[in-house]
Amino acid sequence: MSYSMKQMFDCIDGQDLDGFLNFLADDAVFRFGNSPSMKGKDIIRAGVMGFYSQIHSLRHEVTGEWINGNVTIIEFDSFYKRHDGVVVGVPCCVVLRFNDQRLIEDYRININLGPVFADAPEPHLIAA
């Protein structure tokens, strides 16, 4: 993964919202899973803060990256530690579109978070 994308995901995994938002254009569009799109840094901040409040912590392990012009696709295994201490891993793919200033103008997270919030996650999804 490129250095700047590594820095961004370090911010995400560290729940550093200001650091994360520095990678976005002011009018960025952000969509998380099947949730409605959010537009603009203030709305994105509120949405991501709301998500962070539902988990204890998270981390991403990159499994692939593809770059074509102003589009970057990154594939992950994402691990979420719930407030009950259970860690659940799910696959994830992120599509990023950059503007001319190399700020993200369109950020789409393709993920199924159902297992993360299930009462009893499937045993094969629970990480040690």
N, C-alpha and C positions, 0 to 999 in steps of 0.2 A: 504494500500500500504506500502511496506517495507520502512524503513527510508531512505535508499540510493536512492530508486526510487522517493520518495517524494522530496529529495534534488535535484535530477536531473530535475524533472518537475518544481520545483521552479526556477531553472536556466533557463529553457526553457521559462516559463511564464514571467520571468524578462528580457528576451532577453539577458542573460549573456552567450555569446558564449563560452568564455574560460571555465567557470564553466561547461557548457554542454559537451564540448569536453573532459574534464577530465574523463568522464564516458566511453569514447570510446577507443577501441584499435587503435593503429596507422594506421593499415590497415583495419579499419572497412568499411563495406559496408552499405550504407544508401539509402533507397528508400522512397520517399514521394509520396503517391498516385500512379498515373499512370505515374509519371515522370521517366526518366531513373535513374538507380542506380548510385550512386556516391561512389567512393572508395578513402579512405585516408582522414585524418583530414583537410588538406588544401582545398581540393575540397569540402568536406562537409561544412566547414566554409563558403566558397564562396556561396554555394547553399542556406544555411540557412540564411545568410545575405541578399541574394536576396529576399528570402521569407519575412523576417522581414520588408524589405523596402516597401512591398506591403500592410502592415497592420499597424494599430496604436498600437494594443496590443492584447494579447491572454491570455486565462486561460483554464485550464483543470479541470473537475470535474470527479473523478474516480467513475465508476459504477460497476467495477468488476476487479478481478485480479486472474490469475491462474498461478501456477508455477509447472513445471515438469522437473526435472533435471536442465540442463543449459538453459532452455527456459522459459521465462516469457511472458504472454499475459496480457495486460492491456486494459480495455475497458473504454472509456470516453464519456462525452459530452464535446465538445470543443467549446469555444466561442471566436469569432474573432471580435474585434472592428476595423471597417474600418476607413479610413481617413475621411470619411464623417460623422463619429460619430455613424453610425448604427452598432449594435452588432448582429451578426448572429451566431446561435448555430447549430452544426452538430455533429452526432455521429462519433466516431473514435475508431479504434482498433489498438494497436501497438503490434507487435511480436518482442521480443528481444532475441537474442542468445548470450550467454556469453562464453568467453574463460576461460581457467584454472585460470587466474588471476582475474576473475569476472569483466572483462572489456567487454563492448558490442562489439561483432565482426560483428553482423548482426542486423540491425535496420530497420524494415519495418513498415511504417505508412499506414494503410488502411483507406482511407477517400475519400469522394467526396467533393471537395472544390468549386464545381460549384455554389452552393447557396451563398457562401461567396462573390464571385465576380460578381454575377448577378446584372444587373441594378436595378431590383426590386425583392428582395428576397421574397419568400413565407412568408406571414404574420405569420404563425405558427413557423417559424424559427427565427424570430426576438425576441431577449431577451430585457427585460426592463433594 
